[in-house]
Amino acid sequence: MQLEIPLRGETDLERDLNILSGARVQLSITDNSRTVMSMVPDRVVGGVRVRLHHMFLDAGPDVVRAVATWVKRPKSRLPQIDSYVRENRHRMRRKPPRLELLRSAGEHFDLQKIFNEVNAVHFENTITAAITWGKRGNSPRRRQRTMRFGSYTVESNLIRLHPALDQPFVPEFFVRYIVYHEMLHAHLGIEESESGRRRIHTREFTNIERAYPDYTKARAWESNTANMRKLLKK
């Protein structure tokens, strides 16, 4: 079937997907900045509910057919969709970064000082990210079983470390390793698949991280259950 689609509205695209997929498609067009396409079954009227980024309204016949194939076989690998999203990624609206009060000086560790030293030694002073301690929770919550030591946010170019690390029993080499880990994310960037899924710890990331001088010592400290128990009490 040859489709000529110079300009398409939401109703037209829904009709085409119904015809090409043979499924009952209920289409919604979005401006989602994270996920360009998603699909869930409609248990009320049958068929599927499909959400597509508005860039697909301008897609050519080959991409529309690929989307219809994805509706029929969601796990299919479809290079036409990957290429189209990559070429139109600039059309995905990003939320403006939230302003945040930075606090790098803790009671026991100065994150900015550590950041500057790591930046000079390992990254030739090329990392421009800001760094701060995260916020402490004020409301009671259930006991934690795990802890995320740090994070890097691409949109705001900001590194946060968990405030529980700012304690005298935590060795500086471990805090420094966590800072290095998050700076490495800033250095390499965070890859995204064309469906919007983020690939954070790639093979390249892992290989570089394992070459960090204190990697083995830091991971051994982290693996010590007594250390983790102390951290999770904070």
N, C-alpha and C positions, 0 to 999 in steps of 0.2 A: 504494500500500500504506500503510495507516494503522498506525503503531506506537504503542502505549501503553507508555511506559517510565518509570514513576514511580521505580523503583529498579532498578539494573542491576548485575550482576556482570560480571567480566571475560569469562566464558564466554558470557554473554548478548550482550554487545557484540560479541564476535568473531563469533557466529552472525549477528547483524544485519548486520554489515559484509560477511560472506560473501554473504548473500542479496541485499543491496542493490547491491553492487558487481559481483557475478557472478564475483569473483576468489577464489582460495584464500588467505584471510587468516589468518596466524598472529599473534595479538595479544599484546603485552606491555604491562602498565601500569607506568608509572614515576613517580618523584618528581623528575624532572629540573628543575633551576631555570633552565635556559637554553633548551632546545628542547622545545616542548610536543608536537611530532609529527614523526616521521621514518619513512621507509620504504625498505627495500632488497629487491631480489629474492632469493628463496631458490633458489639454484642446485642444491640437493640434492634437495628434494622438490617443487620448483615453487611457483608462487604468490609471495606477498610476505610479508615480515616487517614488521609495523607496530608502532611504539612510540608510545603516547599517554600524556600526562599523566593522572593519576588524576581530574582535574576532568571528563574526558569520560565518566566513569561516571555522572555526573548530568545529562548533556546530554539535551535534548529531541529529539523526532523530526526536526525540521528540521535540527538540527546533526548528528545521526547521518547523515542523508541527505547532507549536505554533505561529511562525512568520507568516506563511500562514494564520492562523486563525485571527491574528491581522490585516492582509491585508484585509480580508473579513469583520471583525468586529472590527474596531479600538478601540472601547471602552471596549472591552473584558478584563477581569482580567485574566492574564495568569501567574500562579506561575512558570511555567517552564522557562519563559524568565527572571522573577525576580531573580530566583536562579542562572541562567547562568550568568547574568550580575554581580551579587554580587560576584560570584566565579572568575570572570575574570576582575574585576575592576582594578586590578593592571596593566592591559595591556593598560589602557587609559593614553595617554601621557599628562602630565600637562605642561602648559607653565611656563617657569622660571619666578619667581617673578621680577617685574620691580623695579629697584633701585629707591628710592625716598628720597629726602632731608626732614628730619623730622624737624618739628617746633612745639614744645610743649608749649613754652612760648609765650603767647599772650600779648596784651596790658593790659588786665584786669584779665585774668585767666591763671594759669600755669597748663596745662593739666597733665604733668608728676607728679606734686605734688598731684593733685587730684587722679590720677590713683594709686599712691603709697598708699595713705590713704584708698581708697576703696578696694584695693587689700588686705591690711592688715586686715581690719575690716570684709569684706564679703567673701573673697576667700582664706584666710590663705596664702597669698603671692604666690599663685600657678599660677597666670596668667602671661604669658611671652610675651604677645603681646606688640608691640610698639604703641605709640600714637602720633598723630600730628593734627594740625589744617589743614583743607582742603585748597585748593588754591582758591583765589578770582578770579572771572572772570574779564577779562580785556575788552572783546568785548561787545558792546551793545546787549541786548537781550530783548525779550518781558517780560513784567511784570509777575513775578511768582505768582501762586495762592496757591501753597503748598511748603513745605520745608522738606527736609530730614535732620534731625538734626545730625545724625551720621551714620556710617557704620562700619562693621567689614569684612575684607577680609581674608578668610581662607588661601589662597595660600601664601600671604605675612605676615600673622599673624599681621595685621595692623588695628588699629582703627583710623578713621578720624572723626573729628567733624566739622560741618559747621562753617566757620569763622564768620558768622553773630551772633553767640552766644557770641562772644568775645566783648560784649558791656556792659557799666555800668548799664543799666536798667535791664539786665538779671540777675536774682538772682543766687547766687552760688549753691543753692540747686538744681536748675533745670539743670545746667551744670553737676553737680555731678551725678544727676539721669541719664542723657544721657550717661555719661561715664560708670556708672554701667550697664545700658541696653546693651551697646556694649560689655562690659566685660563678661556679662552673656552669650552672644553668643559665646565668646571665650571659656568660661567654659564648656558649654554644647555641643559645636560643632554645625554644621549646617547639619541637616539630608537631605538626598537626596532619592527620590523615585528611583526605578530601571530604570525608563525612563529618569532620569537625572533632574527631577524637584526638586527644593530645597524647603524644609519645614523649614521655619525660626522660626515662632512664634508658637511652639508646645504647647500642653496643659501643659506639664511640665514647659516650659519656662514661660508661663503666670502665673501659680500658684506661681512660685518662685518670679517673678517680683512683683506681687501684695503684697508680704510680705515685700518688701523693705520699710523701715520706712517713707520715704518721697514720696512714690508712689502717694498717693491721692493728696498731696499738689502740686506735680510736674505736674500731669495730669490736675489739676484745672488751674494752671498757663498757661499751653499749650492751654487749651480750651478757654481762654480769648481772644476774637477777637481783642481787642485793642493791646494785646501783639504780636499777630501774625502779625497784620498790621505793627507794628514797625519793626519786624524782616524781613518781606518781602520787606521793603523799602531799606534794606541794600544792 
